[in-house]
Structures are given as C-alpha cells and as structure tokens.
Amino acid sequence: MGPDPIPTPTTTTTLDDVLERLRITKFDFLNMDIEMHKPQGLAGFSIERFAPRLACIEAHLGVRERILDYFYRHGYVIVGKYWRIDGDNFWFAPAGAFHDEPRFAKRAPKAK
C-alpha cells in the first residue's frame, strides 16, 4: 500500500445535468459502472425522459436489489440473452422490447 489517502474536495453532478448541458435529448444505450454507487447515479437520471433502449449496469451484490427495484419501477426488465453470457452486469430493456425476456420477469407498470 502507498501513503495514506488525502481527502480532496470535489463537486458532483447528476447524469441529467450532464445530458442537459450537452443538449442530449435521447440516446439508445446506457452503460453505468461507478463502483457501488449505481443507485445514487440512477437517482440523478430521468430514465423516462431519455428512454434508453438498452442499459448495462454492473450489479455488485451490495447494491443489486436497489438496481433491480429502480428498473422495475420504471418499466424495464432483465434481458435474458445477455444474462447467459455476462454474469457481472445486468442488462435491462423496456418491458416488451425483446422477445426473449426471461420467464421470471414480470411486466412492470409504466411509471407515471
């Protein structure tokens, strides 16, 4: 190990703020890998507004349930064909977007 870490003040932002500053109104693919902080990152993202067709989220055990809950609440389901080849990430799509949704995936109500 190296020397003790030095606390460094920094500013933070939300994904919504970044997308607004860049004038991005729509995109197809979301990939999020922010070590154990996906729930906080997702909290700053308006998924209904940007409506990605596919999302890849690294799902560590400690935050997995909150990630699943977020996507379920917003009408997304796990895409089974990716689950079989990528055990580290959860892949989500809007319910009904893929024909091979796993049988255990319930149709989530559309967010209001």
Secondary structure, 3 states (H helix, E strand, C coil): CCCCCCCCCCCCCCHHHHHHHCCCCCCCEEEECCCCCHHHHHHCCCHHHHCCCEEEEECCCCCHHHHHHHHHHCCEEECHHHHCCCCCEEEEEECCCCCCCCCCCCCCCCCC
